[in-house]
Amino acid sequence: MADRPTLAFACSLIGGMVTFGYSLLSINGWLFMYSNSGLTFTYWLWYIVGFAGIAAVEALVLFVVGVACGAMIISGAILQYSGLKPKVRNGSTIVLIATILGIPGSYFGMLIGGILSVIGAYLGLTWKPIEGEMPPNSNQMEGMSPGNPIV
C-alpha cells in the first residue's frame, strides 16, 4: 500500500469534477424544458424518469443540490489526499454521502461521475497506510525517549 490513497483521490476528484460540471450545465437543459423550443434531450430524459412535470423552482433546487454535492465530493477528495487515516476516512465518507445525495440533481454524476466517486470512496475507506512509516507532515523525532535527551 502507498503512503497516500492516490487512486482514491484521483477517482473521487474526477468524479466530483464531472458531477460539478454536469450540474452546472444541467440548468441549461432545465431552462429549455420551460421554453417553446420543443422536446429537448434533457426534457426527454426527465420525461422517461418521471420528472417532466416539475416546476422551475424544483429544477432550481435540483441544480443547487447537484452543484453543492459536486463541491462536497471535490472537498472530500482533497481530504482523502492528506494521507492521515482519520482524514482519509472522513473524506471518503463525505464523498460517498455527497454522491448519494446528488443523484437527483446530477443524474448520478452523468453516470461516470457517480461511478468514479463511489469507487474513490470505497478505495479511501479500505485504504491502509504502510506500517512503520511516519505519516506525512509528522514532526515526531525518531529515537527520542524521556531518558535520552539530545545534546
N, C-alpha and C positions, 0 to 999 in steps of 0.2 A: 504494500500500500504506500501511497505517497504522503508527504507531509501536509499537503493541501488537497482538498477534493476538487481538482481542476476540471475533471469531466462533469461532475455535478454542477459546478459553477457555470461551465460553458453551456450545458443543456438548459439550465434554468434561465441564464441570461438571454440566450437566443429565443427561447420560448416566451420570455417576458417581453422581449422586443417585438416579436411577431404579434403577441396579444395586444400590446400597447398600440402598435402601429395600425393593426386592423381595427381596433376600437376607434381610433381617431378617424380612419377612413369610413367606418360604418355609418357615421352621422350623415354622410353624403347620400348613402343609399336610403336611409330613413327619410331624409328630406325628399327624395324622389318618390317615395311611397305616397306622399301627400300632394304631389304635383299632378298636372294634367298630361304628363308625358307618356302615360300608358303603363303597361306592365313591365317593370324592370326586373333584372335578375334578382336583386335583393328582395323586392316585393314578392316575387315568385317563391323564393326560398322561405320567407316568413309565412307565406300563404300555405306552403306544404307543411311547415312545422306547426301552424295553427295560430300564429300571432299576427295575421294580416289585419285584424280589426283594431289594433292597438292605437291609442291616441298619441298625439305629438308629445304630450307630457311624459307618457310612459316610454316613448322612444328616447326622450332626453334622459330619463332616469337610467335606462339601459346603457346609454352612451357613457354617462358619468360612472356607472358601476364598472363598465368594461375598462375605461381609462384608469380608474383607481386601482382595479385589480392588476392591470398590466404594470403599473408603477410599483405595486406591492411585490409582485413577482421579481422585478428587477432589484428592489431593495433586499429581498430575501436572498437573491443570488449573490449580492455584494457581501452579505453576512456570511454566506457559505464559504467565500474565498478567504476568510480570516485565518482558517486553519486551527482555530481553537474549538475543541469539541462542543462546548455548550452553544457557542455562536453558530456553528455549523448545523446543529440540531434545530436551534430556533429559526435560522434562515430556511432550512428545509421545510419546517412546519408552516412557516409563513407562505412559502411558495405553494405548498400543497393546498392550504386553505384558500389562498387567493385564486388559484386555478379553479377550484370547485365553485367558489362564489362568482367567478367571472364567466361561467358557462353561458348564461343567457345574454350577457352583454357583449360577448365577442365570438359567438358561435364556437365555444370551446377553443378560443385562440385560432380560429380558422383551421381547426383540427391539428395541424402540425405544431402550432404553438402550445396547445394543450398537452399533446403527447410529449413534447420535449420538456415541458415544465414538470409533468408527472415523473418522467424518467429522472430528471435532475433532482427532484425532491426525494425519490427513492434512493438514488445513489448517495445523496447527502445524509439521509437517515441511516443508511447502512455503512457509512464510511467510518473507518477506524484509523487513528493516527499510528505512525510507526512507533513501536515501543522502544524506549531507550533514548529517543531523541527529544530534544527540548522543543517546545512549541515556538513558532516564530515570535519575535519581539519579546522574548523572555529574558529578564535581567538577572536570573539566578546564576550564581557563580558555582562552578563545579569544584568539589573538593573542600568546600567550606564546612566547618563544623564549629560548634561553640568553643571547643577546647583548643583549636588550632587557628589563632589569629594570623592574618597576613602581615608580615613585616617587610 
